Amino acid sequence: MHHELNNTTIGNQNESKAVLFLESEGFEIIERNYYARKLGEIDIIALFEGVLHFIEVKSAEADFDPIYNFTPRKLRRVINSSQYYMKEKNLEIIFSIDLILLRNGDIDFLENITL
């Protein structure tokens, strides 16, 4: 349980770093940790220049690249959750599914990863 709590704390800290990065780039944060029933969670939902961004945040320990934590299954969950969000909020807006990777203090922002 302690390990799980530690991962949750680290995850929240990294999401907060991602939010600060996005805000510095001009993104408006709409929601954090949106839970779409049994479909899954979206870490950050943000708006930028009329495009709604569904953003997954991944980080890892020093010798492990966090890109490997973003599996095809996780991508499907984010896609399904974003579709649920759009339907629930009755939105018809251009959207993008993005990934933020935190590696040793560096932030990589990969936009529109579903293309």
Backbone atoms as SQL, in Angstrom:
CREATE TABLE atoms (id INTEGER PRIMARY KEY, chain TEXT, resi INTEGER, resn TEXT, atom TEXT, x REAL, y REAL, z REAL);
INSERT INTO atoms VALUES
  (1, 'A', 1, 'MET', 'N', 0.820, -1.193, 0.000),
  (2, 'A', 1, 'MET', 'CA', 0.000, 0.000, 0.000),
  (3, 'A', 1, 'MET', 'C', 0.859, 1.251, 0.000),
  (4, 'A', 2, 'HIS', 'N', 1.963, 1.205, 0.761),
  (5, 'A', 2, 'HIS', 'CA', 2.847, 2.368, 0.820),
  (6, 'A', 2, 'HIS', 'C', 3.396, 2.700, -0.566),
  (7, 'A', 3, 'HIS', 'N', 3.803, 1.662, -1.319),
  (8, 'A', 3, 'HIS', 'CA', 4.335, 1.865, -2.663),
  (9, 'A', 3, 'HIS', 'C', 3.288, 2.500, -3.574),
  (10, 'A', 4, 'GLU', 'N', 2.044, 2.017, -3.474),
  (11, 'A', 4, 'GLU', 'CA', 0.951, 2.556, -4.287),
  (12, 'A', 4, 'GLU', 'C', 0.699, 4.020, -3.945),
  (13, 'A', 5, 'LEU', 'N', 0.704, 4.343, -2.661),
  (14, 'A', 5, 'LEU', 'CA', 0.495, 5.726, -2.223),
  (15, 'A', 5, 'LEU', 'C', 1.618, 6.607, -2.760),
  (16, 'A', 6, 'ASN', 'N', 2.849, 6.098, -2.701),
  (17, 'A', 6, 'ASN', 'CA', 3.992, 6.843, -3.207),
  (18, 'A', 6, 'ASN', 'C', 3.849, 7.110, -4.704),
  (19, 'A', 7, 'ASN', 'N', 3.417, 6.096, -5.482),
  (20, 'A', 7, 'ASN', 'CA', 3.210, 6.270, -6.917),
  (21, 'A', 7, 'ASN', 'C', 2.121, 7.291, -7.199),
  (22, 'A', 8, 'THR', 'N', 1.059, 7.279, -6.404),
  (23, 'A', 8, 'THR', 'CA', -0.019, 8.249, -6.571),
  (24, 'A', 8, 'THR', 'C', 0.490, 9.655, -6.298),
  (25, 'A', 9, 'THR', 'N', 1.262, 9.811, -5.233),
  (26, 'A', 9, 'THR', 'CA', 1.826, 11.118, -4.892),
  (27, 'A', 9, 'THR', 'C', 2.747, 11.607, -6.008),
  (28, 'A', 10, 'ILE', 'N', 3.621, 10.733, -6.486),
  (29, 'A', 10, 'ILE', 'CA', 4.539, 11.096, -7.579),
  (30, 'A', 10, 'ILE', 'C', 3.740, 11.440, -8.834),
  (31, 'A', 11, 'GLY', 'N', 2.722, 10.649, -9.119),
  (32, 'A', 11, 'GLY', 'CA', 1.873, 10.912, -10.284),
  (33, 'A', 11, 'GLY', 'C', 1.209, 12.277, -10.204),
  (34, 'A', 12, 'ASN', 'N', 0.675, 12.618, -9.037),
  (35, 'A', 12, 'ASN', 'CA', 0.038, 13.926, -8.851),
  (36, 'A', 12, 'ASN', 'C', 1.035, 15.056, -9.006),
  (37, 'A', 13, 'GLN', 'N', 2.239, 14.862, -8.474),
  (38, 'A', 13, 'GLN', 'CA', 3.282, 15.891, -8.607),
  (39, 'A', 13, 'GLN', 'C', 3.655, 16.088, -10.073),
  (40, 'A', 14, 'ASN', 'N', 3.773, 14.991, -10.808),
  (41, 'A', 14, 'ASN', 'CA', 4.120, 15.086, -12.222),
  (42, 'A', 14, 'ASN', 'C', 2.989, 15.693, -13.040),
  (43, 'A', 15, 'GLU', 'N', 1.739, 15.376, -12.697),
  (44, 'A', 15, 'GLU', 'CA', 0.609, 16.018, -13.373),
  (45, 'A', 15, 'GLU', 'C', 0.614, 17.519, -13.105),
  (46, 'A', 16, 'SER', 'N', 0.961, 17.912, -11.889),
  (47, 'A', 16, 'SER', 'CA', 1.039, 19.337, -11.566),
  (48, 'A', 16, 'SER', 'C', 2.129, 20.025, -12.378),
  (49, 'A', 17, 'LYS', 'N', 3.265, 19.358, -12.577),
  (50, 'A', 17, 'LYS', 'CA', 4.320, 19.904, -13.432),
  (51, 'A', 17, 'LYS', 'C', 3.821, 20.056, -14.864),
  (52, 'A', 18, 'ALA', 'N', 3.075, 19.056, -15.331),
  (53, 'A', 18, 'ALA', 'CA', 2.521, 19.105, -16.691),
  (54, 'A', 18, 'ALA', 'C', 1.528, 20.263, -16.827),
  (55, 'A', 19, 'VAL', 'N', 0.692, 20.465, -15.807),
  (56, 'A', 19, 'VAL', 'CA', -0.271, 21.572, -15.823),
  (57, 'A', 19, 'VAL', 'C', 0.459, 22.916, -15.900),
  (58, 'A', 20, 'LEU', 'N', 1.497, 23.082, -15.093),
  (59, 'A', 20, 'LEU', 'CA', 2.270, 24.329, -15.129),
  (60, 'A', 20, 'LEU', 'C', 2.881, 24.548, -16.514),
  (61, 'A', 21, 'PHE', 'N', 3.401, 23.485, -17.103),
  (62, 'A', 21, 'PHE', 'CA', 3.965, 23.575, -18.453),
  (63, 'A', 21, 'PHE', 'C', 2.887, 24.013, -19.450),
  (64, 'A', 22, 'LEU', 'N', 1.731, 23.343, -19.413),
  (65, 'A', 22, 'LEU', 'CA', 0.651, 23.667, -20.349),
  (66, 'A', 22, 'LEU', 'C', 0.181, 25.110, -20.179),
  (67, 'A', 23, 'GLU', 'N', 0.006, 25.540, -18.926),
  (68, 'A', 23, 'GLU', 'CA', -0.424, 26.918, -18.669),
  (69, 'A', 23, 'GLU', 'C', 0.601, 27.909, -19.199),
  (70, 'A', 24, 'SER', 'N', 1.884, 27.591, -19.065),
  (71, 'A', 24, 'SER', 'CA', 2.930, 28.485, -19.574),
  (72, 'A', 24, 'SER', 'C', 2.908, 28.568, -21.098),
  (73, 'A', 25, 'GLU', 'N', 2.343, 27.535, -21.742),
  (74, 'A', 25, 'GLU', 'CA', 2.224, 27.520, -23.204),
  (75, 'A', 25, 'GLU', 'C', 0.906, 28.129, -23.677),
  (76, 'A', 26, 'GLY', 'N', 0.059, 28.566, -22.738),
  (77, 'A', 26, 'GLY', 'CA', -1.194, 29.225, -23.105),
  (78, 'A', 26, 'GLY', 'C', -2.435, 28.337, -23.073),
  (79, 'A', 27, 'PHE', 'N', -2.300, 27.121, -22.564),
  (80, 'A', 27, 'PHE', 'CA', -3.447, 26.221, -22.460),
  (81, 'A', 27, 'PHE', 'C', -4.314, 26.623, -21.267),
  (82, 'A', 28, 'GLU', 'N', -5.623, 26.475, -21.429),
  (83, 'A', 28, 'GLU', 'CA', -6.561, 26.671, -20.319),
  (84, 'A', 28, 'GLU', 'C', -6.946, 25.286, -19.804),
  (85, 'A', 29, 'ILE', 'N', -6.661, 25.021, -18.541),
  (86, 'A', 29, 'ILE', 'CA', -6.975, 23.712, -17.959),
  (87, 'A', 29, 'ILE', 'C', -8.472, 23.663, -17.645),
  (88, 'A', 30, 'ILE', 'N', -9.143, 22.674, -18.208),
  (89, 'A', 30, 'ILE', 'CA', -10.590, 22.511, -18.014),
  (90, 'A', 30, 'ILE', 'C', -10.867, 21.556, -16.857),
  (91, 'A', 31, 'GLU', 'N', -10.180, 20.417, -16.865),
  (92, 'A', 31, 'GLU', 'CA', -10.384, 19.409, -15.813),
  (93, 'A', 31, 'GLU', 'C', -9.099, 18.627, -15.607),
  (94, 'A', 32, 'ARG', 'N', -8.976, 18.091, -14.385),
  (95, 'A', 32, 'ARG', 'CA', -7.900, 17.143, -14.079),
  (96, 'A', 32, 'ARG', 'C', -8.539, 15.869, -13.552),
  (97, 'A', 33, 'ASN', 'N', -7.929, 14.743, -13.895),
  (98, 'A', 33, 'ASN', 'CA', -8.377, 13.440, -13.416),
  (99, 'A', 33, 'ASN', 'C', -9.861, 13.197, -13.658),
  (100, 'A', 34, 'TYR', 'N', -10.280, 13.408, -14.902),
  (101, 'A', 34, 'TYR', 'CA', -11.662, 13.134, -15.301),
  (102, 'A', 34, 'TYR', 'C', -11.835, 11.627, -15.401),
  (103, 'A', 35, 'TYR', 'N', -12.826, 11.122, -14.676),
  (104, 'A', 35, 'TYR', 'CA', -13.080, 9.687, -14.669),
  (105, 'A', 35, 'TYR', 'C', -14.343, 9.384, -15.468),
  (106, 'A', 36, 'ALA', 'N', -14.189, 8.603, -16.538),
  (107, 'A', 36, 'ALA', 'CA', -15.301, 8.261, -17.415),
  (108, 'A', 36, 'ALA', 'C', -15.832, 6.876, -17.056),
  (109, 'A', 37, 'ARG', 'N', -16.642, 6.826, -16.027),
  (110, 'A', 37, 'ARG', 'CA', -17.230, 5.560, -15.552),
  (111, 'A', 37, 'ARG', 'C', -16.221, 4.434, -15.552),
  (112, 'A', 38, 'LYS', 'N', -16.527, 3.343, -16.254),
  (113, 'A', 38, 'LYS', 'CA', -15.614, 2.195, -16.244),
  (114, 'A', 38, 'LYS', 'C', -14.591, 2.254, -17.372),
  (115, 'A', 39, 'LEU', 'N', -14.617, 3.319, -18.151),
  (116, 'A', 39, 'LEU', 'CA', -13.724, 3.407, -19.308),
  (117, 'A', 39, 'LEU', 'C', -12.305, 3.769, -18.924),
  (118, 'A', 40, 'GLY', 'N', -12.160, 4.644, -17.947),
  (119, 'A', 40, 'GLY', 'CA', -10.824, 5.052, -17.533),
  (120, 'A', 40, 'GLY', 'C', -10.771, 6.524, -17.186),
  (121, 'A', 41, 'GLU', 'N', -9.556, 6.976, -16.941),
  (122, 'A', 41, 'GLU', 'CA', -9.340, 8.345, -16.479),
  (123, 'A', 41, 'GLU', 'C', -8.510, 9.111, -17.500),
  (124, 'A', 42, 'ILE', 'N', -8.805, 10.401, -17.608),
  (125, 'A', 42, 'ILE', 'CA', -7.983, 11.298, -18.417),
  (126, 'A', 42, 'ILE', 'C', -7.286, 12.226, -17.440),
  (127, 'A', 43, 'ASP', 'N', -5.961, 12.296, -17.530),
  (128, 'A', 43, 'ASP', 'CA', -5.189, 13.083, -16.567),
  (129, 'A', 43, 'ASP', 'C', -5.522, 14.571, -16.645),
  (130, 'A', 44, 'ILE', 'N', -5.485, 15.134, -17.858),
  (131, 'A', 44, 'ILE', 'CA', -5.715, 16.567, -18.024),
  (132, 'A', 44, 'ILE', 'C', -6.562, 16.800, -19.266),
  (133, 'A', 45, 'ILE', 'N', -7.552, 17.671, -19.131),
  (134, 'A', 45, 'ILE', 'CA', -8.326, 18.141, -20.280),
  (135, 'A', 45, 'ILE', 'C', -8.087, 19.642, -20.346),
  (136, 'A', 46, 'ALA', 'N', -7.640, 20.101, -21.512),
  (137, 'A', 46, 'ALA', 'CA', -7.280, 21.506, -21.648),
  (138, 'A', 46, 'ALA', 'C', -7.752, 22.043, -22.994),
  (139, 'A', 47, 'LEU', 'N', -7.880, 23.354, -23.062),
  (140, 'A', 47, 'LEU', 'CA', -8.314, 24.024, -24.282),
  (141, 'A', 47, 'LEU', 'C', -7.195, 24.937, -24.768),
  (142, 'A', 48, 'PHE', 'N', -6.923, 24.888, -26.071),
  (143, 'A', 48, 'PHE', 'CA', -5.905, 25.761, -26.657),
  (144, 'A', 48, 'PHE', 'C', -6.316, 26.082, -28.090),
  (145, 'A', 49, 'GLU', 'N', -6.485, 27.362, -28.358),
  (146, 'A', 49, 'GLU', 'CA', -6.820, 27.844, -29.696),
  (147, 'A', 49, 'GLU', 'C', -7.986, 27.079, -30.311),
  (148, 'A', 50, 'GLY', 'N', -9.035, 26.882, -29.520),
  (149, 'A', 50, 'GLY', 'CA', -10.249, 26.248, -30.021),
  (150, 'A', 50, 'GLY', 'C', -10.199, 24.738, -30.151),
  (151, 'A', 51, 'VAL', 'N', -9.119, 24.132, -29.713),
  (152, 'A', 51, 'VAL', 'CA', -8.976, 22.673, -29.768),
  (153, 'A', 51, 'VAL', 'C', -8.966, 22.131, -28.349),
  (154, 'A', 52, 'LEU', 'N', -9.788, 21.099, -28.116),
  (155, 'A', 52, 'LEU', 'CA', -9.831, 20.447, -26.812),
  (156, 'A', 52, 'LEU', 'C', -8.763, 19.349, -26.791),
  (157, 'A', 53, 'HIS', 'N', -7.915, 19.375, -25.775),
  (158, 'A', 53, 'HIS', 'CA', -6.822, 18.415, -25.666),
  (159, 'A', 53, 'HIS', 'C', -7.065, 17.470, -24.495),
  (160, 'A', 54, 'PHE', 'N', -7.033, 16.167, -24.792),
  (161, 'A', 54, 'PHE', 'CA', -7.104, 15.125, -23.771),
  (162, 'A', 54, 'PHE', 'C', -5.671, 14.640, -23.586),
  (163, 'A', 55, 'ILE', 'N', -5.118, 14.862, -22.403),
  (164, 'A', 55, 'ILE', 'CA', -3.686, 14.675, -22.214),
  (165, 'A', 55, 'ILE', 'C', -3.397, 13.625, -21.148),
  (166, 'A', 56, 'GLU', 'N', -2.633, 12.631, -21.541),
  (167, 'A', 56, 'GLU', 'CA', -2.146, 11.598, -20.635),
  (168, 'A', 56, 'GLU', 'C', -0.742, 11.996, -20.205),
  (169, 'A', 57, 'VAL', 'N', -0.447, 11.864, -18.912),
  (170, 'A', 57, 'VAL', 'CA', 0.874, 12.208, -18.384),
  (171, 'A', 57, 'VAL', 'C', 1.555, 10.924, -17.927),
  (172, 'A', 58, 'LYS', 'N', 2.774, 10.725, -18.396),
  (173, 'A', 58, 'LYS', 'CA', 3.549, 9.542, -18.004),
  (174, 'A', 58, 'LYS', 'C', 4.935, 9.973, -17.550),
  (175, 'A', 59, 'SER', 'N', 5.400, 9.325, -16.492),
  (176, 'A', 59, 'SER', 'CA', 6.748, 9.562, -15.993),
  (177, 'A', 59, 'SER', 'C', 7.286, 8.219, -15.518),
  (178, 'A', 60, 'ALA', 'N', 8.594, 8.166, -15.293),
  (179, 'A', 60, 'ALA', 'CA', 9.192, 6.914, -14.836),
  (180, 'A', 60, 'ALA', 'C', 10.495, 7.214, -14.124),
  (181, 'A', 61, 'GLU', 'N', 11.000, 6.205, -13.484),
  (182, 'A', 61, 'GLU', 'CA', 12.286, 6.324, -12.795),
  (183, 'A', 61, 'GLU', 'C', 13.401, 6.545, -13.823),
  (184, 'A', 62, 'ALA', 'N', 14.543, 6.936, -13.347),
  (185, 'A', 62, 'ALA', 'CA', 15.660, 7.415, -14.179),
  (186, 'A', 62, 'ALA', 'C', 16.017, 6.511, -15.364),
  (187, 'A', 63, 'ASP', 'N', 16.097, 5.199, -15.149),
  (188, 'A', 63, 'ASP', 'CA', 16.594, 4.320, -16.215),
  (189, 'A', 63, 'ASP', 'C', 15.497, 3.700, -17.072),
  (190, 'A', 64, 'PHE', 'N', 14.276, 4.185, -16.941),
  (191, 'A', 64, 'PHE', 'CA', 13.161, 3.594, -17.671),
  (192, 'A', 64, 'PHE', 'C', 12.428, 4.697, -18.417),
  (193, 'A', 65, 'ASP', 'N', 12.273, 4.549, -19.731),
  (194, 'A', 65, 'ASP', 'CA', 11.587, 5.570, -20.516),
  (195, 'A', 65, 'ASP', 'C', 10.075, 5.449, -20.307),
  (196, 'A', 66, 'PRO', 'N', 9.415, 6.540, -19.893),
  (197, 'A', 66, 'PRO', 'CA', 7.981, 6.472, -19.600),
  (198, 'A', 66, 'PRO', 'C', 7.111, 6.181, -20.818),
  (199, 'A', 67, 'ILE', 'N', 7.651, 6.309, -22.024),
  (200, 'A', 67, 'ILE', 'CA', 6.858, 5.994, -23.215),
  (201, 'A', 67, 'ILE', 'C', 6.366, 4.547, -23.159),
  (202, 'A', 68, 'TYR', 'N', 7.135, 3.677, -22.495),
  (203, 'A', 68, 'TYR', 'CA', 6.756, 2.261, -22.407),
  (204, 'A', 68, 'TYR', 'C', 5.598, 2.024, -21.441),
  (205, 'A', 69, 'ASN', 'N', 5.255, 3.025, -20.632),
  (206, 'A', 69, 'ASN', 'CA', 4.078, 2.929, -19.770),
  (207, 'A', 69, 'ASN', 'C', 2.799, 3.286, -20.516),
  (208, 'A', 70, 'PHE', 'N', 2.947, 3.788, -21.727),
  (209, 'A', 70, 'PHE', 'CA', 1.772, 4.164, -22.522),
  (210, 'A', 70, 'PHE', 'C', 1.518, 3.065, -23.548),
  (211, 'A', 71, 'THR', 'N', 0.707, 2.104, -23.133),
  (212, 'A', 71, 'THR', 'CA', 0.463, 0.902, -23.930),
  (213, 'A', 71, 'THR', 'C', -0.705, 1.118, -24.891),
  (214, 'A', 72, 'PRO', 'N', -0.843, 0.252, -25.899),
  (215, 'A', 72, 'PRO', 'CA', -2.017, 0.336, -26.784),
  (216, 'A', 72, 'PRO', 'C', -3.332, 0.265, -25.993),
  (217, 'A', 73, 'ARG', 'N', -3.364, -0.544, -24.941),
  (218, 'A', 73, 'ARG', 'CA', -4.568, -0.639, -24.097),
  (219, 'A', 73, 'ARG', 'C', -4.871, 0.711, -23.446),
  (220, 'A', 74, 'LYS', 'N', -3.835, 1.382, -22.931),
  (221, 'A', 74, 'LYS', 'CA', -4.025, 2.686, -22.300),
  (222, 'A', 74, 'LYS', 'C', -4.500, 3.704, -23.331),
  (223, 'A', 75, 'LEU', 'N', -3.948, 3.661, -24.530),
  (224, 'A', 75, 'LEU', 'CA', -4.385, 4.573, -25.591),
  (225, 'A', 75, 'LEU', 'C', -5.864, 4.366, -25.898),
  (226, 'A', 76, 'ARG', 'N', -6.299, 3.106, -26.006),
  (227, 'A', 76, 'ARG', 'CA', -7.722, 2.812, -26.257),
  (228, 'A', 76, 'ARG', 'C', -8.593, 3.394, -25.147),
  (229, 'A', 77, 'ARG', 'N', -8.135, 3.245, -23.899),
  (230, 'A', 77, 'ARG', 'CA', -8.910, 3.771, -22.763),
  (231, 'A', 77, 'ARG', 'C', -9.035, 5.287, -22.832),
  (232, 'A', 78, 'VAL', 'N', -7.946, 5.961, -23.210),
  (233, 'A', 78, 'VAL', 'CA', -7.987, 7.421, -23.325),
  (234, 'A', 78, 'VAL', 'C', -8.928, 7.829, -24.459),
  (235, 'A', 79, 'ILE', 'N', -8.852, 7.141, -25.584),
  (236, 'A', 79, 'ILE', 'CA', -9.749, 7.439, -26.714),
  (237, 'A', 79, 'ILE', 'C', -11.201, 7.241, -26.290),
  (238, 'A', 80, 'ASN', 'N', -11.501, 6.094, -25.667),
  (239, 'A', 80, 'ASN', 'CA', -12.877, 5.817, -25.235),
  (240, 'A', 80, 'ASN', 'C', -13.356, 6.832, -24.198),
  (241, 'A', 81, 'SER', 'N', -12.494, 7.194, -23.265),
  (242, 'A', 81, 'SER', 'CA', -12.859, 8.166, -22.234),
  (243, 'A', 81, 'SER', 'C', -13.090, 9.541, -22.835),
  (244, 'A', 82, 'SER', 'N', -12.284, 9.913, -23.820),
  (245, 'A', 82, 'SER', 'CA', -12.459, 11.226, -24.450),
  (246, 'A', 82, 'SER', 'C', -13.774, 11.262, -25.231),
  (247, 'A', 83, 'GLN', 'N', -14.112, 10.173, -25.896),
  (248, 'A', 83, 'GLN', 'CA', -15.393, 10.113, -26.611),
  (249, 'A', 83, 'GLN', 'C', -16.566, 10.199, -25.633),
  (250, 'A', 84, 'TYR', 'N', -16.432, 9.535, -24.501),
  (251, 'A', 84, 'TYR', 'CA', -17.460, 9.598, -23.457),
  (252, 'A', 84, 'TYR', 'C', -17.610, 11.040, -22.960),
  (253, 'A', 85, 'TYR', 'N', -16.491, 11.711, -22.712),
  (254, 'A', 85, 'TYR', 'CA', -16.508, 13.099, -22.235),
  (255, 'A', 85, 'TYR', 'C', -17.227, 13.998, -23.239),
  (256, 'A', 86, 'MET', 'N', -16.893, 13.859, -24.508),
  (257, 'A', 86, 'MET', 'CA', -17.509, 14.685, -25.555),
  (258, 'A', 86, 'MET', 'C', -19.022, 14.463, -25.595),
  (259, 'A', 87, 'LYS', 'N', -19.429, 13.207, -25.473),
  (260, 'A', 87, 'LYS', 'CA', -20.861, 12.883, -25.502),
  (261, 'A', 87, 'LYS', 'C', -21.549, 13.416, -24.244),
  (262, 'A', 88, 'GLU', 'N', -20.937, 13.184, -23.075),
  (263, 'A', 88, 'GLU', 'CA', -21.517, 13.621, -21.805),
  (264, 'A', 88, 'GLU', 'C', -21.706, 15.142, -21.766),
  (265, 'A', 89, 'LYS', 'N', -20.729, 15.867, -22.306),
  (266, 'A', 89, 'LYS', 'CA', -20.778, 17.337, -22.288),
  (267, 'A', 89, 'LYS', 'C', -21.474, 17.906, -23.521),
  (268, 'A', 90, 'ASN', 'N', -21.931, 17.011, -24.416),
  (269, 'A', 90, 'ASN', 'CA', -22.600, 17.409, -25.644),
  (270, 'A', 90, 'ASN', 'C', -21.751, 18.400, -26.448),
  (271, 'A', 91, 'LEU', 'N', -20.479, 18.049, -26.647),
  (272, 'A', 91, 'LEU', 'CA', -19.544, 18.926, -27.346),
  (273, 'A', 91, 'LEU', 'C', -19.333, 18.479, -28.784),
  (274, 'A', 92, 'GLU', 'N', -19.279, 19.451, -29.657),
  (275, 'A', 92, 'GLU', 'CA', -18.833, 19.206, -31.027),
  (276, 'A', 92, 'GLU', 'C', -17.712, 20.188, -31.268),
  (277, 'A', 93, 'ILE', 'N', -16.498, 19.726, -31.040),
  (278, 'A', 93, 'ILE', 'CA', -15.318, 20.580, -31.106),
  (279, 'A', 93, 'ILE', 'C', -14.154, 19.728, -31.596),
  (280, 'A', 94, 'ILE', 'N', -13.220, 20.343, -32.265),
  (281, 'A', 94, 'ILE', 'CA', -12.010, 19.633, -32.676),
  (282, 'A', 94, 'ILE', 'C', -11.263, 19.222, -31.412),
  (283, 'A', 95, 'PHE', 'N', -10.770, 17.981, -31.405),
  (284, 'A', 95, 'PHE', 'CA', -10.029, 17.551, -30.225),
  (285, 'A', 95, 'PHE', 'C', -8.767, 16.790, -30.623),
  (286, 'A', 96, 'SER', 'N', -7.875, 16.681, -29.673),
  (287, 'A', 96, 'SER', 'CA', -6.596, 16.034, -29.884),
  (288, 'A', 96, 'SER', 'C', -6.283, 15.179, -28.663),
  (289, 'A', 97, 'ILE', 'N', -5.713, 14.017, -28.897),
  (290, 'A', 97, 'ILE', 'CA', -5.252, 13.181, -27.792),
  (291, 'A', 97, 'ILE', 'C', -3.733, 13.293, -27.758),
  (292, 'A', 98, 'ASP', 'N', -3.238, 13.727, -26.614),
  (293, 'A', 98, 'ASP', 'CA', -1.830, 14.072, -26.480),
  (294, 'A', 98, 'ASP', 'C', -1.180, 13.292, -25.347),
  (295, 'A', 99, 'LEU', 'N', 0.135, 13.305, -25.352),
  (296, 'A', 99, 'LEU', 'CA', 0.907, 12.613, -24.332),
  (297, 'A', 99, 'LEU', 'C', 2.012, 13.545, -23.841),
  (298, 'A', 100, 'ILE', 'N', 2.118, 13.670, -22.530),
  (299, 'A', 100, 'ILE', 'CA', 3.235, 14.390, -21.935),
  (300, 'A', 100, 'ILE', 'C', 4.109, 13.368, -21.227),
  (301, 'A', 101, 'LEU', 'N', 5.395, 13.379, -21.575),
  (302, 'A', 101, 'LEU', 'CA', 6.375, 12.485, -20.955),
  (303, 'A', 101, 'LEU', 'C', 7.310, 13.321, -20.098),
  (304, 'A', 102, 'LEU', 'N', 7.463, 12.924, -18.852),
  (305, 'A', 102, 'LEU', 'CA', 8.411, 13.589, -17.958),
  (306, 'A', 102, 'LEU', 'C', 9.591, 12.662, -17.757),
  (307, 'A', 103, 'ARG', 'N', 10.767, 13.157, -18.170),
  (308, 'A', 103, 'ARG', 'CA', 11.998, 12.364, -18.073),
  (309, 'A', 103, 'ARG', 'C', 13.070, 13.212, -17.410),
  (310, 'A', 104, 'ASN', 'N', 13.468, 12.842, -16.219),
  (311, 'A', 104, 'ASN', 'CA', 14.580, 13.522, -15.533),
  (312, 'A', 104, 'ASN', 'C', 14.454, 15.045, -15.571),
  (313, 'A', 105, 'GLY', 'N', 13.254, 15.542, -15.316),
  (314, 'A', 105, 'GLY', 'CA', 13.043, 16.982, -15.274),
  (315, 'A', 105, 'GLY', 'C', 12.696, 17.605, -16.617),
  (316, 'A', 106, 'ASP', 'N', 12.844, 16.847, -17.705),
  (317, 'A', 106, 'ASP', 'CA', 12.483, 17.356, -19.030),
  (318, 'A', 106, 'ASP', 'C', 11.043, 16.975, -19.351),
  (319, 'A', 107, 'ILE', 'N', 10.379, 17.834, -20.133),
  (320, 'A', 107, 'ILE', 'CA', 9.005, 17.576, -20.541),
  (321, 'A', 107, 'ILE', 'C', 8.952, 17.462, -22.055),
  (322, 'A', 108, 'ASP', 'N', 8.433, 16.339, -22.543),
  (323, 'A', 108, 'ASP', 'CA', 8.156, 16.168, -23.971),
  (324, 'A', 108, 'ASP', 'C', 6.650, 16.187, -24.144),
  (325, 'A', 109, 'PHE', 'N', 6.176, 17.044, -25.033),
  (326, 'A', 109, 'PHE', 'CA', 4.746, 17.174, -25.299),
  (327, 'A', 109, 'PHE', 'C', 4.484, 16.660, -26.702),
  (328, 'A', 110, 'LEU', 'N', 3.830, 15.506, -26.795),
  (329, 'A', 110, 'LEU', 'CA', 3.514, 14.881, -28.079),
  (330, 'A', 110, 'LEU', 'C', 2.033, 15.109, -28.365),
  (331, 'A', 111, 'GLU', 'N', 1.767, 15.930, -29.373),
  (332, 'A', 111, 'GLU', 'CA', 0.386, 16.262, -29.701),
  (333, 'A', 111, 'GLU', 'C', -0.178, 15.319, -30.738),
  (334, 'A', 112, 'ASN', 'N', -1.486, 15.094, -30.649),
  (335, 'A', 112, 'ASN', 'CA', -2.247, 14.356, -31.653),
  (336, 'A', 112, 'ASN', 'C', -1.624, 13.002, -31.961),
  (337, 'A', 113, 'ILE', 'N', -1.455, 12.202, -30.933),
  (338, 'A', 113, 'ILE', 'CA', -0.736, 10.922, -31.058),
  (339, 'A', 113, 'ILE', 'C', -1.552, 9.840, -31.764),
  (340, 'A', 114, 'THR', 'N', -2.825, 10.107, -32.073),
  (341, 'A', 114, 'THR', 'CA', -3.656, 9.095, -32.706),
  (342, 'A', 114, 'THR', 'C', -3.589, 9.135, -34.221),
  (343, 'A', 115, 'LEU', 'N', -2.864, 10.069, -34.791),
  (344, 'A', 115, 'LEU', 'CA', -2.752, 10.134, -36.249),
  (345, 'A', 115, 'LEU', 'C', -1.985, 8.955, -36.800);
